[in-house]
Amino acid sequence: MKSFGKIEYYWWALIGITLFNTFLGEHFESSALVSILVALTVMSKGLIVIDHFMELRQAHKYLRLMMRIYIILFPSLIILTAFF
């Protein structure tokens, strides 16, 4: 049996985060706290995908920076709307 590499562990982490978000959506009423938690987990999932699945860790710094800003900006806007 082949042992898991790093990419498989990241893949399992993404599945775990997705299941956690599903649990939050199913068991808690829609609230600001749930919106913030989901936005933060979406941000962490995006950063994992950018670095390990899109392989932007080795890409040009400008391209990686633009993708990171995108992934951080939109969940941050979701967090801001939770307070309005």
HELIX and SHEET records of a PDB file:
HELIX    1   1 LYS A    6  HIS A   27  1                                  22    
HELIX    2   2 ALA A   32  ILE A   48  1                                  17    
HELIX    3   3 VAL A   49  PHE A   53  3                                   5    
HELIX    4   4 LEU A   56  GLN A   58  5                                   3    
HELIX    5   5 LYS A   61  THR A   81  1                                  21    
END                                                                             
